Amino acid sequence: MNINYNHLYYFWQVSKLGSIAAASKVLHLTPQTISAQITSLEQRLGKPLFVREGRGLRLTEYGQLTQQYANDMFSVAEEWLETTRGDLDNINRTLKVGISDALPKSLVSKWLSPLIKHERITNLHCIDGQQSELLAQMATHKIDLVLADKPLDSSTPFKAFCHEIGKSQLGLYGNSAYYAKLSKNFPSTLKDMPIILPAKASPVTNAIQYWLEDLGINMSVAGHVDDSALMKSLGQQGFGIFPAPLSIKEEIERHYDVTFIGSIENVYQHYYAFTPDRLIKDTIYSEFVQNAQREGE
């Protein structure tokens, strides 16, 4: 099916501005012309985009979906048009960063600090979510950069670049009651104790389980939690001990009122930045990766 993208653009302006009259002033077209073009688009799609509500218009469910796609299409087009206005390395822009729920936010804030101060970034928009969902949004230009704790899956159906930006050895933390029970003669005291782990498929979970097997220690899994902040809060409340990076040990102890119990030998959390494969290359990505890697050294 072919559509007239001028018609889609007129629809997009009406959906943003809320009325045909408002859009006519921006587009410098008569309301009758815009109305006729949107009607033509609806006929081509076979679905209504607006319904009349009093003296105004309301988007239908399909109109809302179409608006989302139009937002993506025309925001990318506007970003592309910025490239006609000068040097590609001097274009100001909004940067949308996807942040995996599993990442410690104190680390994320350190990585993002240079972006907040960057002279070319007018707005930093951070989006939390699952890694797979964030990567899917990056594939459709909804996100510019993704930060996560797992490497790129080879089955990912689009091209992206994976950069390791840091790593940290892991340790086990718990509230004062668990610290009193477990700190002496660690790690043998871990036997049958409850532990809160990341998702079952997480590389960290697998590595901790191998470590425990090597030691001949069985622990009781109190739950699998992918959100790092929730995991720490559950640990604070006594649901079990939990793994977290040693690189932010003092921050974890201070913020969650827990105590470091012991190190998990040879088990590390790796951190990654995913950048998109775009026709227009932007030095912001390479600058971010280099700064984050220096921060992780």
C-alpha positions as CSV (number, residue, x, y, z in Angstrom):
1,M,0.0,0.0,0.0
2,N,1.4,3.4,-1.0
3,I,0.3,6.6,0.9
4,N,0.8,10.3,0.3
5,Y,3.2,11.4,3.0
6,N,2.0,15.0,2.7
7,H,-1.3,13.7,3.9
8,L,0.3,11.9,6.8
9,Y,2.2,15.1,7.7
10,Y,-1.1,17.1,7.7
11,F,-2.6,14.5,10.0
12,W,0.4,14.7,12.3
13,Q,0.1,18.4,12.6
14,V,-3.6,18.2,13.4
15,S,-3.0,15.5,16.0
16,K,-0.3,17.6,17.7
17,L,-2.1,20.9,17.6
18,G,-5.5,19.6,18.5
19,S,-7.6,21.1,15.6
20,I,-7.7,21.6,11.9
21,A,-7.9,25.4,12.4
22,A,-4.7,25.5,14.4
23,A,-2.9,23.3,11.9
24,S,-4.1,25.5,9.0
25,K,-2.2,28.4,10.5
26,V,1.0,26.4,10.8
27,L,0.7,24.8,7.4
28,H,-0.6,27.9,5.6
29,L,-3.4,25.9,4.1
30,T,-7.1,26.3,4.3
31,P,-9.0,24.2,6.8
32,Q,-11.0,22.7,3.9
33,T,-7.8,21.6,2.1
34,I,-6.5,19.9,5.3
35,S,-9.8,18.2,6.0
36,A,-10.0,16.8,2.5
37,Q,-6.4,15.5,2.6
38,I,-7.0,13.7,6.0
39,T,-10.2,12.2,4.6
40,S,-8.2,11.0,1.6
41,L,-5.7,9.4,4.0
42,E,-8.4,7.7,6.0
43,Q,-9.9,6.3,2.8
44,R,-6.5,5.0,1.8
45,L,-6.0,3.3,5.2
46,G,-9.5,2.1,5.4
47,K,-9.8,3.3,9.1
48,P,-10.9,6.5,10.7
49,L,-8.2,8.6,12.4
50,F,-10.4,11.1,14.1
51,V,-13.9,11.3,15.5
52,R,-15.8,14.5,16.1
53,E,-16.3,15.4,19.7
54,G,-18.3,18.6,20.3
55,R,-16.6,21.3,18.2
56,G,-13.2,19.5,18.2
57,L,-11.6,16.2,17.1
58,R,-10.5,13.2,19.1
59,L,-8.1,10.6,17.9
60,T,-9.5,7.1,17.4
61,E,-7.5,4.2,18.8
62,Y,-6.0,3.7,15.3
63,G,-5.4,7.4,15.1
64,Q,-3.3,7.2,18.4
65,L,-1.3,4.4,16.9
66,T,-0.7,6.3,13.7
67,Q,0.3,9.4,15.7
68,Q,3.0,7.3,17.5
69,Y,4.5,6.2,14.2
70,A,4.2,9.7,12.7
71,N,6.0,11.1,15.8
72,D,8.9,8.7,15.2
73,M,9.0,9.3,11.4
74,F,8.9,13.1,11.5
75,S,11.2,13.5,14.5
76,V,13.9,11.5,12.7
77,A,13.2,13.6,9.6
78,E,13.6,16.8,11.6
79,E,16.8,15.5,13.1
80,W,18.1,14.7,9.6
81,L,17.2,18.2,8.4
82,E,19.4,19.6,11.2
83,T,22.4,18.1,9.3
84,T,21.8,20.7,6.5
85,R,22.5,23.5,8.9
86,G,26.3,23.0,9.4
87,D,29.0,20.7,10.6
88,L,27.6,17.3,11.7
89,D,29.7,17.5,14.9
90,N,28.1,20.8,16.0
91,I,24.4,19.9,15.8
92,N,22.4,20.4,19.1
93,R,19.9,17.6,19.9
94,T,17.8,15.7,22.4
95,L,19.5,12.4,23.5
96,K,17.2,9.6,24.5
97,V,19.0,7.0,26.7
98,G,17.5,3.6,27.6
99,I,18.6,2.3,31.0
100,S,18.2,-1.3,32.0
101,D,16.4,-1.9,35.3
102,A,19.2,-4.1,36.4
103,L,21.8,-1.3,36.4
104,P,22.7,0.4,39.7
105,K,21.5,4.0,39.3
106,S,24.6,5.4,41.1
107,L,26.8,4.0,38.3
108,V,24.4,5.3,35.6
109,S,24.5,8.8,37.0
110,K,28.3,8.8,36.8
111,W,28.2,7.7,33.2
112,L,25.6,10.2,32.2
113,S,27.2,13.2,34.0
114,P,29.3,14.2,31.0
115,L,26.2,14.1,28.7
116,I,24.3,16.4,31.1
117,K,27.1,18.9,30.7
118,H,27.6,18.4,27.0
119,E,27.2,21.6,25.0
120,R,25.4,19.9,22.1
121,I,22.8,18.1,24.2
122,T,19.9,20.3,24.8
123,N,17.8,17.7,26.6
124,L,18.7,14.3,28.1
125,H,15.7,11.9,28.2
126,C,16.2,8.8,30.3
127,I,13.9,5.7,29.9
128,D,14.0,2.7,32.2
129,G,13.0,-0.8,31.1
130,Q,14.0,-4.3,30.2
131,Q,17.0,-4.6,28.0
132,S,15.2,-6.3,25.1
133,E,12.4,-3.7,25.1
134,L,14.9,-0.8,25.1
135,L,16.9,-2.3,22.2
136,A,13.7,-2.8,20.2
137,Q,13.0,0.9,20.7
138,M,16.5,1.8,19.6
139,A,15.9,-0.2,16.4
140,T,12.9,2.1,15.6
141,H,14.7,5.3,16.5
142,K,12.8,5.9,19.7
143,I,16.0,5.6,21.7
144,D,19.5,6.7,20.8
145,L,21.6,4.8,23.3
146,V,21.1,1.8,25.6
147,L,22.9,1.0,28.8
148,A,22.7,-2.6,30.1
149,D,24.4,-5.4,32.0
150,K,24.2,-8.1,29.3
151,P,26.0,-8.3,26.0
152,L,24.2,-8.2,22.7
153,D,22.4,-11.4,21.8
154,S,23.5,-12.7,18.4
155,S,19.8,-13.4,17.6
156,T,19.0,-9.6,17.7
157,P,17.2,-8.9,14.4
158,F,18.9,-5.5,13.8
159,K,22.4,-4.1,13.7
160,A,23.8,-2.3,16.8
161,F,27.3,-1.9,18.2
162,C,28.1,-3.3,21.7
163,H,30.8,-1.5,23.8
164,E,31.9,-2.8,27.2
165,I,32.2,0.3,29.4
166,G,33.2,-1.2,32.7
167,K,33.1,-4.1,35.1
168,S,33.1,-4.6,38.9
169,Q,33.7,-7.6,41.2
170,L,30.6,-8.5,43.1
171,G,30.1,-8.9,46.8
172,L,27.2,-10.0,49.1
173,Y,25.4,-7.5,51.2
174,G,22.7,-7.8,53.9
175,N,21.1,-6.1,56.8
176,S,22.7,-6.1,60.3
177,A,21.1,-9.4,61.3
178,Y,22.5,-11.2,58.3
179,Y,25.9,-9.5,58.8
180,A,26.0,-10.8,62.4
181,K,25.2,-14.3,61.2
182,L,27.4,-14.6,58.1
183,S,30.4,-12.3,58.3
184,K,32.5,-14.6,60.5
185,N,33.8,-17.7,58.7
186,F,32.4,-16.4,55.3
187,P,31.6,-18.1,52.9
188,S,30.9,-21.3,54.7
189,T,28.2,-19.6,56.8
190,L,26.1,-19.1,53.6
191,K,24.8,-22.7,53.8
192,D,21.0,-22.7,53.5
193,M,20.7,-18.9,53.8
194,P,18.2,-17.0,51.6
195,I,19.7,-15.1,48.7
196,I,18.0,-12.7,46.2
197,L,19.3,-13.1,42.7
198,P,18.9,-11.3,39.3
199,A,16.8,-13.0,36.6
200,K,17.3,-16.7,36.1
201,A,18.9,-16.1,32.7
202,S,21.3,-13.5,33.9
203,P,25.0,-14.1,33.5
204,V,25.5,-12.9,37.1
205,T,23.0,-15.5,38.5
206,N,24.8,-18.3,36.6
207,A,28.2,-17.2,37.7
208,I,27.1,-17.0,41.4
209,Q,25.5,-20.4,41.2
210,Y,28.8,-21.9,39.7
211,W,30.7,-20.2,42.5
212,L,28.5,-21.8,45.2
213,E,28.7,-25.2,43.5
214,D,32.5,-25.0,43.5
215,L,32.3,-24.3,47.3
216,G,29.8,-27.1,47.8
217,I,27.3,-24.7,49.4
218,N,23.6,-24.7,48.8
219,M,21.6,-21.5,49.4
220,S,17.8,-20.9,49.3
221,V,16.8,-18.6,46.5
222,A,14.4,-16.1,48.0
223,G,13.5,-14.7,44.6
224,H,14.7,-13.5,41.2
225,V,14.6,-9.7,40.8
226,D,15.8,-7.9,37.8
227,D,15.4,-4.4,39.2
228,S,18.6,-3.6,41.1
229,A,17.0,-1.0,43.4
230,L,14.2,-3.3,44.3
231,M,16.7,-6.1,45.0
232,K,18.6,-3.9,47.5
233,S,15.4,-2.7,49.2
234,L,14.3,-6.3,49.7
235,G,17.7,-7.1,51.1
236,Q,17.4,-4.1,53.5
237,Q,14.0,-5.4,54.7
238,G,15.6,-8.8,55.5
239,F,14.2,-11.0,52.7
240,G,17.7,-12.3,52.1
241,I,21.3,-11.3,51.2
242,F,22.0,-10.0,47.7
243,P,24.9,-9.4,45.2
244,A,26.0,-6.0,44.2
245,P,29.1,-4.3,42.8
246,L,32.1,-3.7,45.1
247,S,32.9,-0.5,43.1
248,I,29.9,1.3,44.8
249,K,30.1,-0.5,48.2
250,E,30.1,2.6,50.3
251,E,27.1,4.1,48.5
252,I,25.1,0.8,48.8
253,E,25.8,0.6,52.6
254,R,25.0,4.3,53.1
255,H,21.8,4.4,51.0
256,Y,20.2,1.1,51.9
257,D,21.5,0.7,55.5
258,V,23.1,-2.7,54.7
259,T,26.6,-4.0,55.3
260,F,29.1,-5.7,53.0
261,I,29.5,-9.4,54.1
262,G,32.0,-10.8,51.7
263,S,33.4,-11.0,48.2
264,I,32.3,-13.4,45.5
265,E,35.6,-14.6,44.1
266,N,36.1,-14.2,40.4
267,V,32.6,-13.1,39.7
268,Y,32.2,-9.8,37.9
269,Q,29.3,-7.7,36.7
270,H,30.0,-6.3,33.2
271,Y,28.4,-3.1,31.8
272,Y,27.6,-2.3,28.2
273,A,26.6,0.6,26.0
274,F,24.7,-0.2,22.8
275,T,24.9,2.4,20.0
276,P,22.8,2.2,16.8
277,D,24.0,1.6,13.3
278,R,22.9,4.9,11.6
279,L,23.7,6.4,8.3
280,I,24.5,9.6,10.0
281,K,27.3,9.0,12.5
282,D,27.4,11.2,15.6
283,T,30.6,11.8,17.7
284,I,28.4,12.0,20.9
285,Y,28.3,8.2,20.9
286,S,32.1,7.7,20.7
287,E,32.7,10.5,23.3
288,F,30.2,8.8,25.7
289,V,31.8,5.4,25.4
290,Q,35.3,6.7,25.9
291,N,34.3,8.7,29.0
292,A,32.4,5.8,30.5
293,Q,35.3,3.4,29.9
294,R,37.6,5.9,31.7
295,E,35.1,6.1,34.5
296,G,35.2,2.3,34.8
297,E,38.9,1.9,35.0
